[in-house]
Every structure is written in C-alpha cells, then in structure tokens.
Amino acid sequence: MTMVMDPPPSLFDRIGGAARVRGLSDRFYDLMEAEERYAALRALHGEDLTEVRESLAVFLGGWLGGPRIWFSQRPGTCIMTAHRALGVTPATAGQWLHAMGRAIDDEGVEQEVATAMRRSFARMAAMMIANGQDEG
C-alpha cells in the first residue's frame, strides 16, 4: 500500500494566510509613513500609498506560496524590474529591510518563517541596489 503524504504547508499558510500577509504589508507602510527614519524610502513611493499597499500584499501572498495574483496580472514582470526606476540606494534598501524586519516582528511571524523572509529580502535589496546603480 502506497501512502500519499500531504505536502508541507506553504509559507503563506504558515504565516496565517491573506489576512496576516495584508497585516504585514499594512504594518510596513504604517511604519514608513509614521517614522522620519524612513523618509527617503517613503519619498520613493509617491503621495498615495493605497495602490502600493495592495500591490505589496498581493505580491507577498504569491511569493509566499499563496494565490499568484500579482504574477498573473504582470506576466513577464519580476519584482526587480518593477523597482529599477526607483533608484534604490544602499540607504533606502537599508530602510526597507529595517521597516520590513520590524513589520515581521510586530506581526508575530513565526521565527523560522521570519528568518527565511529576512534572508530573501536581504538578497532582493542587494539586487535592487545593483540594478539602481547600473542605470545611472
């Protein structure tokens, strides 16, 4: 008799699904709006954060293994491409990592998932810096 094992839960499921991912996105943008230490990062995002809040929540959901809405709405686009025109510097990448790390902590993401997210975000930030510098 062959046993079929269920696949392990995705990071999306482990983080708590769409509501928790949205909470993470909202907390990140709340920090960015409220604290002067993120002013340079905030300046990259335009005046109204409504669309980027939604976009980050949908991106993170798919990236973590949930519905891939962001990716299906932007075929052929990667997150790096979406950020090339912003001119990400080491300082703004550092602000992004700091604010996202705080949001992860504030939202109570389990340690193993939080560690995996931080590692991936650090690689993304480094690539965004390189991409931004290549364009200038």
Stockholm file with secondary structure:
# STOCKHOLM 1.0

chainA/1-136         MTMVMDPPPSLFDRIGGAARVRGLSDRFYDLMEAEERYAALRALHGEDLTEVRESLAVFLGGWLGGPRIWFSQRPGTCIMTAHRALGVTPATAGQWLHAMGRAIDDEGVEQEVATAMRRSFARMAAMMIANGQDEG
#=GR chainA/1-136 SS CCCCCCCCCCHHHHHTHHHHHHHHHHHHHHHHHHCGGGHHHHHTTCSCCHHHHHHHHHHHHHHTTSCCHHHHHSTTCCHHHHHGGGCCCHHHHHHHHHHHHHHHHHTTCCHHHHHHHHHHHHHHHHHHHHHHHHHC
#=GC SS_cons         CCCCCCCCCCHHHHHTHHHHHHHHHHHHHHHHHHCGGGHHHHHTTCSCCHHHHHHHHHHHHHHTTSCCHHHHHSTTCCHHHHHGGGCCCHHHHHHHHHHHHHHHHHTTCCHHHHHHHHHHHHHHHHHHHHHHHHHC
//
